[in-house]
Amino acid sequence: MEVPRTDRMRAMSGSTYDAVVVGAGPNGLAAAVELARNGRRVAVLEAGERVGGGTRSDESTLPGFVHDLGSAIHPLGYASPFFANLPLQEHGLEWIHPPAPLAHPLDDGTAAVLERSTARTGATLGRDAEAYRRLIDPLAEDARRIQATLSGSRSLPRHPLALASAGLRSLGSARGFAEGAFEGERARALFAGNAAHSFLALEKRPSALFGVMLGTLGHAFGWPFPRGGSQSIADALASYLLSLGGEIFTGVRVRSVEEVPKTRTVLFDVTPRQLLDIAGEHLTERYAGGLKRYRYGPGVFKLDLALDAPIPWEAQECLRAGTVHLGGTLEDISAGEAAVARGEHPERPFVLLAQQSLFDPTRAPEGKHTVWAYCHVPNGSTFDMTGRIEAQIERFAPGFGDRILARSAWGPADLERWNPNLVGGDINGGFMNVRQLFARPMFRPNPYSTSAPGLYLCSSSTPPGGAVHGLCGFMAARSALRYLKA
Ligand SMILES: Cc1cc2nc3c(=O)[nH]c(=O)nc-3n(C[C@H](O)[C@H](O)[C@H](O)COP(=O)(O)OP(=O)(O)OC[C@H]3O[C@@H](n4cnc5c(N)ncnc54)[C@H](O)[C@@H]3O)c2cc1C
């Protein structure tokens, strides 16, 4: 389709594009890169003053303390077959692997620890050591093989039966999976923490999928983060895009598709609600109806802290991990997540915490530290969870509160003001229930195309959904490239 240029856009650029991408989150940038490396003329229009969307970093507490405003830990970014094929290191991206991906402290002062090796992990899981190793070893080996295949080198899975069996079981609930696979509290707790990334009650399908997938990725690839902040992922993508001849305009909020400069295709790195606002009149009633029925998930309450020393974990092993899950047992975590699903605010929320500065000195002044944390809250919640998050940290690290120098707390409304894709505080671009995991944003043979020829959706509201991996953008760009060739 061809849309008229506004004066503003005419001032920005003098010519016609093959593709304009609205939004410079990791998926928008990924889409633009894929189009540009296939020889297409592409421009990206970003509402914010900097590229990155959910991968932005900033000194939001005190000077010299670099906080990840959105994403922090990137197992999927590191394993992404698309990112793996781009020269992002040459554009400044450097991954840091903490000695252990994840620690999960318990009330007895010890911790279950997800180490790179399943044997070492098992040593922290008591009687479930062998069951854990038997479950994860074949999955981790095949995850590496599948990633290699998707990245271009052929490598067939070695354990197809184990893969199929775990795949089927992981479509069930996390509670069912954990209670079936493990006997003891430690392994069940570790699994529950990973499964809670789903934003689903742990009794709901397919919460087990997140437990299996994140655990497997931890062993197969690690849970790394970028030196200098998550912003480095977006900056590396943007720098590569510019080197390919792509153009990026920041500070441009697109309110209507008519504002987009002259182009043959437009790819939207936005969620269904915004797509309706921006391009609703170009969409069929049926497609627009599907977008209106799209569901958003629970929100998050985000807390960034500047500390004058590391967190004084009771379980010392936690100091070896980039990520720490705070919530205690499967029962505790399940109670908290069930409360969120009922629209309540748990007294003891499940908290996801990252402590990047322990392993990346660029994040804070010497001897000082940053903490990134969030918990789940009902969509659109206005309740201040700061005290409850800090109490959960204090539960496993007595004395932690005395080390706080400054804090920056963001509820759902603050998050959405910062990035309109975070509707009601939903960080995944839409609920990840069974239906919307597969039919995203709705059931269509090509989920990236819209009902309007030339208009595409490329955000995490398309498969495979939330997290920083660029695959939604890549797949949408492939669709747009087919259209441009036709
Ligand atoms: C607090 C938080 C923690 C997270 N933690 C992790 C994590 O640890 N690991 C992980 O992998 N993922 C994490 N995520 C999720 C991850 O950030 C998202 O899944 C990912 O950023 C989605 O990428 P996207 O490109 O689809 O959208 P976004 O990153 O949301 O980018 C969309 C961009 O579009 C722009 N935009 C929107 N509307 C317009 C408009 N009308 N005109 C112009 N520009 C517009 C926005 O400003 C934004 O820059 C987290 C997110 C948040 C918020």
The ligand as an SDF file (V2000), in Angstrom:
LIG
                    3D

 53 58  0  0  0  0  0  0  0  0999 V2000
    9.9620   -4.7610   33.4010 C   0  0  0  0  0  0  0  0  0  0  0  0
   10.2240   -5.7220   32.2700 C   0  0  0  0  0  0  0  0  0  0  0  0
   11.0380   -6.8420   32.4760 C   0  0  0  0  0  0  0  0  0  0  0  0
   11.3090   -7.7270   31.4430 C   0  0  0  0  0  0  0  0  0  0  0  0
   12.2090   -8.7380   31.6370 N   0  0  0  0  0  0  0  0  0  0  0  0
   12.6230   -9.4910   30.5800 C   0  0  0  0  0  0  0  0  0  0  0  0
   13.7610  -10.3200   30.6900 C   0  0  0  0  0  0  0  0  0  0  0  0
   14.4380  -10.3490   31.7230 O   0  0  0  0  0  0  0  0  0  0  0  0
   14.1230  -11.0530   29.6040 N   0  0  0  0  0  0  0  0  0  0  0  0
   13.4420  -10.9840   28.4140 C   0  0  0  0  0  0  0  0  0  0  0  0
   13.8160  -11.6610   27.4530 O   0  0  0  0  0  0  0  0  0  0  0  0
   12.3740  -10.1530   28.2720 N   0  0  0  0  0  0  0  0  0  0  0  0
   11.9690   -9.4010   29.3180 C   0  0  0  0  0  0  0  0  0  0  0  0
   10.9470   -8.4960   29.1740 N   0  0  0  0  0  0  0  0  0  0  0  0
   10.1110   -8.5460   27.9540 C   0  0  0  0  0  0  0  0  0  0  0  0
   10.7520   -7.8820   26.7560 C   0  0  0  0  0  0  0  0  0  0  0  0
   11.2800   -6.6270   27.0940 O   0  0  0  0  0  0  0  0  0  0  0  0
    9.6980   -7.7580   25.6560 C   0  0  0  0  0  0  0  0  0  0  0  0
    9.1350   -9.0280   25.3850 O   0  0  0  0  0  0  0  0  0  0  0  0
   10.3270   -7.2210   24.3770 C   0  0  0  0  0  0  0  0  0  0  0  0
   10.9270   -5.9650   24.5910 O   0  0  0  0  0  0  0  0  0  0  0  0
    9.2440   -7.1010   23.3060 C   0  0  0  0  0  0  0  0  0  0  0  0
    9.8270   -6.5050   22.1800 O   0  0  0  0  0  0  0  0  0  0  0  0
    8.9550   -5.7470   21.0910 P   0  0  0  0  0  0  0  0  0  0  0  0
    9.9120   -5.2310   20.0830 O   0  0  0  0  0  0  0  0  0  0  0  0
    7.8570   -6.6390   20.6450 O   0  0  0  0  0  0  0  0  0  0  0  0
    8.2430   -4.5390   21.8650 O   0  0  0  0  0  0  0  0  0  0  0  0
    8.8490   -3.4030   22.7850 P   0  0  0  0  0  0  0  0  0  0  0  0
   10.1690   -3.7840   23.3070 O   0  0  0  0  0  0  0  0  0  0  0  0
    7.7830   -3.0810   23.7660 O   0  0  0  0  0  0  0  0  0  0  0  0
    9.0680   -2.1720   21.8030 O   0  0  0  0  0  0  0  0  0  0  0  0
    8.0060   -1.4710   21.2110 C   0  0  0  0  0  0  0  0  0  0  0  0
    8.5330   -0.1130   20.7860 C   0  0  0  0  0  0  0  0  0  0  0  0
    7.5530    0.5130   19.9740 O   0  0  0  0  0  0  0  0  0  0  0  0
    7.4740    1.8790   20.3310 C   0  0  0  0  0  0  0  0  0  0  0  0
    6.1500    2.3370   19.9670 N   0  0  0  0  0  0  0  0  0  0  0  0
    4.9630    1.9020   20.4530 C   0  0  0  0  0  0  0  0  0  0  0  0
    3.9530    2.5700   19.8700 N   0  0  0  0  0  0  0  0  0  0  0  0
    4.5140    3.4250   18.9830 C   0  0  0  0  0  0  0  0  0  0  0  0
    3.9740    4.3870   18.0700 C   0  0  0  0  0  0  0  0  0  0  0  0
    2.6580    4.5700   17.9500 N   0  0  0  0  0  0  0  0  0  0  0  0
    4.8340    5.0890   17.2940 N   0  0  0  0  0  0  0  0  0  0  0  0
    6.1750    4.9080   17.3880 C   0  0  0  0  0  0  0  0  0  0  0  0
    6.7400    4.0180   18.2610 N   0  0  0  0  0  0  0  0  0  0  0  0
    5.9060    3.2870   19.0400 C   0  0  0  0  0  0  0  0  0  0  0  0
    7.7150    1.8750   21.8310 C   0  0  0  0  0  0  0  0  0  0  0  0
    8.1340    3.1480   22.2860 O   0  0  0  0  0  0  0  0  0  0  0  0
    8.8070    0.8110   21.9520 C   0  0  0  0  0  0  0  0  0  0  0  0
   10.0860    1.3790   21.8130 O   0  0  0  0  0  0  0  0  0  0  0  0
   10.7040   -7.5550   30.1700 C   0  0  0  0  0  0  0  0  0  0  0  0
    9.9000   -6.4100   29.9470 C   0  0  0  0  0  0  0  0  0  0  0  0
    9.6890   -5.4900   30.9740 C   0  0  0  0  0  0  0  0  0  0  0  0
    8.8880   -4.2560   30.7110 C   0  0  0  0  0  0  0  0  0  0  0  0
  1  2  1  0
  2  3  1  0
  2 52  2  0
  3  4  2  0
  4  5  1  0
  4 50  1  0
  5  6  2  0
  6  7  1  0
  6 13  1  0
  7  8  2  0
  7  9  1  0
  9 10  1  0
 10 11  2  0
 10 12  1  0
 12 13  2  0
 13 14  1  0
 14 15  1  0
 14 50  1  0
 15 16  1  0
 16 17  1  0
 16 18  1  0
 18 19  1  0
 18 20  1  0
 20 21  1  0
 20 22  1  0
 22 23  1  0
 23 24  1  0
 24 25  2  0
 24 26  1  0
 24 27  1  0
 27 28  1  0
 28 29  2  0
 28 30  1  0
 28 31  1  0
 31 32  1  0
 32 33  1  0
 33 34  1  0
 33 48  1  0
 34 35  1  0
 35 36  1  0
 35 46  1  0
 36 37  1  0
 36 45  1  0
 37 38  2  0
 38 39  1  0
 39 40  1  0
 39 45  2  0
 40 41  1  0
 40 42  2  0
 42 43  1  0
 43 44  2  0
 44 45  1  0
 46 47  1  0
 46 48  1  0
 48 49  1  0
 50 51  2  0
 51 52  1  0
 52 53  1  0
M  END
$$$$
